[in-house]
Amino acid sequence: MRIDELNDSECQEVLSRITLGRLGCCLNGQPYVVPVGFAYEADFIYVFATLGKKIEWMRANPNVCLQVDEAKGKSDWVSVIANGEYQELPEPKFAEERAHARSLLQQRHHWWLNALAERRIQMRDQDIKPVFFRIQVQSMTGLRGVSEGE
């Protein structure tokens, strides 16, 4: 097996195709990584979440990353890390951007499920505070595992 680097357009293709990733944020030197559903378009990654630890941490430190991967076998896989800046999309100031984020996310199956599932255990639906945000991508890197016979 060999490992090849992905170029920017290959990284963008992976982000466009995959819908679940791991969001990394950090506060006071402590990293925090959580799974999130997302939609990628141009230089932005759009996410729907609920108010909680990750949102509080990203508000305090907007430097974040999103890691995605896809494995078809031990030597047939791809992984991309997108680094960027957290940008919350509160209403009414970002109503147009929120609508755009929702339209992209709605193309994904159960786009809201991960964000709401945990909160529904802890509180009533009407008490859940939804948060739309985007990550403005500043850099991307990616790797691909390739069988030597290819």
C-alpha positions in Angstrom: 0.0 0.0 0.0 1.1 3.5 -0.7 -0.4 6.8 0.6 -1.0 9.7 -1.9 -1.8 13.3 -1.1 -5.1 14.7 -2.4 -5.1 18.1 -4.3 -7.6 20.8 -3.4 -10.2 19.7 -6.0 -10.0 16.1 -4.8 -10.5 17.3 -1.2 -13.5 19.3 -2.3 -15.0 16.3 -4.1 -14.7 14.2 -0.9 -16.3 17.0 1.2 -19.2 17.3 -1.3 -19.9 13.6 -1.2 -19.6 12.7 2.4 -22.3 13.9 4.9 -20.9 12.9 8.3 -17.7 14.1 9.9 -15.9 14.8 13.1 -15.8 18.4 14.2 -12.8 19.4 16.3 -12.6 22.5 18.5 -10.4 23.5 21.4 -10.7 25.6 24.6 -8.0 26.3 27.1 -5.8 23.7 25.5 -8.4 20.9 25.8 -9.5 19.4 22.5 -13.1 18.3 21.9 -14.2 16.2 18.9 -17.9 15.4 18.1 -19.6 13.8 15.1 -21.7 16.2 13.0 -23.8 16.0 9.8 -22.8 18.7 7.3 -23.1 20.0 3.8 -20.2 21.5 1.8 -20.4 24.2 -0.8 -17.6 26.3 -2.2 -15.6 27.6 0.7 -18.1 26.8 3.5 -19.1 23.8 5.5 -22.7 24.2 6.9 -23.9 22.5 10.1 -27.1 22.4 12.1 -26.5 21.9 15.9 -28.1 22.6 19.2 -26.8 24.9 22.0 -24.3 23.0 24.1 -20.6 22.5 24.8 -19.3 22.6 21.2 -21.1 25.8 20.4 -19.9 27.5 23.6 -16.3 26.4 22.9 -16.4 27.6 19.3 -17.9 30.9 20.3 -14.8 31.3 22.6 -12.3 30.0 20.1 -13.5 30.0 16.4 -10.6 28.0 15.1 -12.0 24.6 14.2 -11.5 21.7 11.9 -13.6 19.0 10.3 -12.3 15.6 9.5 -14.0 13.1 7.2 -13.1 9.7 6.0 -14.3 6.9 3.9 -12.9 3.4 4.1 -13.7 0.6 1.6 -10.8 -1.6 2.7 -7.5 -1.7 4.6 -5.7 -0.1 1.7 -8.6 1.6 0.0 -9.5 4.7 2.0 -9.6 8.5 1.8 -9.4 11.1 4.6 -9.7 14.9 4.5 -9.2 17.6 7.1 -10.6 21.1 6.6 -9.4 23.8 8.8 -11.3 27.0 9.2 -13.2 29.6 11.2 -16.6 29.0 13.0 -19.2 31.5 12.0 -22.6 31.4 13.7 -25.6 32.3 11.6 -28.1 33.9 14.1 -31.5 35.3 13.1 -32.5 37.8 11.9 -29.1 39.1 10.8 -28.2 36.0 8.8 -31.7 34.9 7.7 -30.6 34.5 4.1 -27.5 32.4 5.0 -29.6 30.3 7.4 -32.1 29.6 4.6 -29.3 28.6 2.3 -27.7 26.3 4.9 -31.1 24.7 5.5 -31.7 24.2 1.8 -28.3 22.4 1.5 -28.7 20.4 4.6 -32.2 19.3 3.7 -30.8 17.4 0.7 -29.2 15.0 3.3 -31.2 12.2 4.8 -32.1 13.0 8.5 -29.9 16.1 8.5 -31.3 17.2 11.8 -31.2 13.9 13.6 -27.8 13.9 15.2 -28.2 17.4 16.6 -31.6 16.8 18.2 -31.3 13.2 19.4 -29.2 13.9 22.5 -31.1 17.0 23.5 -34.5 15.3 23.3 -33.4 12.9 26.0 -32.5 15.9 28.3 -35.3 18.4 27.5 -38.6 19.1 25.8 -38.5 20.0 22.1 -39.7 23.6 22.7 -36.7 24.2 25.0 -34.1 23.1 22.4 -32.2 26.0 21.0 -31.2 25.3 17.3 -28.0 26.8 15.9 -27.0 27.0 12.3 -23.4 27.7 11.6 -20.8 27.5 8.9 -17.1 26.9 8.8 -15.2 29.2 6.4 -12.6 26.8 5.1 -9.1 28.3 5.1 -7.1 25.2 4.2 -7.6 21.5 3.4 -5.4 18.5 3.3 -6.2 14.9 2.3 -4.7 11.5 1.9 -5.7 8.4 0.0 -4.6 4.8 0.7 -4.0 2.9 -2.5 -3.2 -0.8 -3.1 0.3 -1.2 -4.6 -1.2 -3.3 -7.4 -3.2 -0.2 -8.7 
